[in-house]
Amino acid sequence: MILDELERHADWWEMFQLEAAYAHLFDTGQGEEWAALFTTDGVFKVDAMGDRPAASLTGQAELAERCVAFRAREVGFHFLAPPRIEIDGSTAQGLTGFRFYGVELATGNIRESEGFYEVSYRKEEGRWAFAVRHEHPVRRGTSRRP
């Protein structure tokens, strides 16, 4: 009983660290490291909002490419709320809010985005990873450079 509870807390802590690594690695453009946070068949989805279409990427190669391409055109920072995570054996479901501030390198315009991530985690080969990360933006905006 106590060992089960300790394992559950260790799993939760590992997923909490996964969330922290997600933001840091994406924001610094470390594509391969960021993509490695996902399962090999991991999926990242973003809902459409405003002039930005919906997107869906599958697999670590596509994920790494997106991260590097994003960083080449924009510099920014994610602020993540502590995640709510429900563990069920070797899978888990999570929800976390986010706020993102970025600067478009070509224009200097400031871009803001707020919303939440719905996350499916899966434990593979002894480690937790993102199986599906679904971004639901609730507000996006761009301010012209002063």
Summary of the structure (lengths in Angstrom):
residues: 146
radius of gyration: 16.0
end to end distance: 59.5
largest distance: 59.5
contacts: 428
relative contact order: 0.19
helix: 31%
strand: 50%
